[in-house]
Amino acid sequence: MRAMPQIREILAARRLDHVHYAIRDLAVLADELTRQGKQILPLNIGDPGAFDFPPPPHIVEAASKAMRDGHNGYAPSLGVDVALEAIREEAEQKGIRNIQSIFITEGVSEAVDVSLTALIGPDDNALTPSPEYPLYSAILSKLGVQMNSYRLDEGCHWEPDIEQMAGKVTKNTRALVLINPDNPTGAVYSRSTLEAIAEIARRNNLVIFSDEIYEKLVLDEQPHIPIASIAPDLPVVTFSGLSKSYLVPGWRVGWAVVSGDAAAVKPYVEGIHKLLRARLCANHPMQYAIPAALHGPDDFRHEALRKLRVRRDLLMEWAKATPRVHCVAPRGAFYAFPRLDIPESDESFVKSLLAEKYVLVVHGSGFDELPGTRHIRIVFLPQEDILQEALDRIAAFLQERWP
Ligand code: PLP
């Protein structure tokens, strides 16, 4: 009998070497502790559905009605008309003009993937924020693109450092990524910052990718300004969706609005549409929740924002009272990104905190923070008693390690 050939180890592609998603990677360690019977306090994942933020009933009804009404086959690749119309109407109300395309995707994640893939080649680069939300570096790594990050300035409410950003543009820079309100810092950018960014894009012929998934979760009086509304001449892709503003991340409903000069963006839009056709369509029945969401009542969100403000304030009280913790107050989304004065890496801090105090936060290096700085990202979605308990444990842990 002939010996069977030995099956060799199947290695993953080298381009994945730079793909990291610390938010979920750490959850693997937490799952192991849970299996051992430990109860983990999770301050790591931005999923409102895991806490006391139920989805608005009128959008649940719209999605289930769509299934009962038979919208269960493939949808058009860009999305269903009633949903695209609702997105257009809202974008125009927010002052976005020159809309050249709207498309619906499996969460904002897919919209970002398609939009970056259709634009950026292996010799190009895109300016991304540091700290960043790691979806961007994961997609750029997959595309074989070198990272080129600009600095968010902690000393200035985490707004982008405009001068440094301008200096980062090279002849191969095609795009600039902006997350507003920001994950992980909770910053909401001012009009003057947005105007300065638009000017950099205008001077260098860059496409702006503006991730506005947290657009409706602004905690203070400051308005949220879509950058597309102040730069109608520029190519801007604005991302949003139901995941955060409508509390249903598991539904995987996102979209993008491409605006700017029609002739300039035409070839790029055709490229995007080609990719969208190749992947058939987004989840069909869930798209019917979009008009219900955008036209429906938003009292559920007033309640969500009320809870988030109380929890943000509780976190800031803790940060002020806790030695070694410095925190810029988040103005949007549900994340805080405090800096720690500690003599070890934030990654080892976070792992020990999990192992010893059963509190799960994410280390700043998982968000490509500036080298030499040490941060943790805290999700402040949990109910006050859980949040307070978790924060007390972090304070106690700091005190025990560095009295
Ligand atoms: N963009 C940002 C800034 C995010 O924080 C997230 C999720 O946390 C996403 C995109 C992904 O959105 P979705 O769940 O709609 O794919």
Residues whose N, C-alpha, C, O or C-beta is under 5 A from the ligand:
A	BS01	PLP	G46 E106 G107 V108 S109 Y133 I179 N183 D211 I213 G241 S243 P249 V253 G254
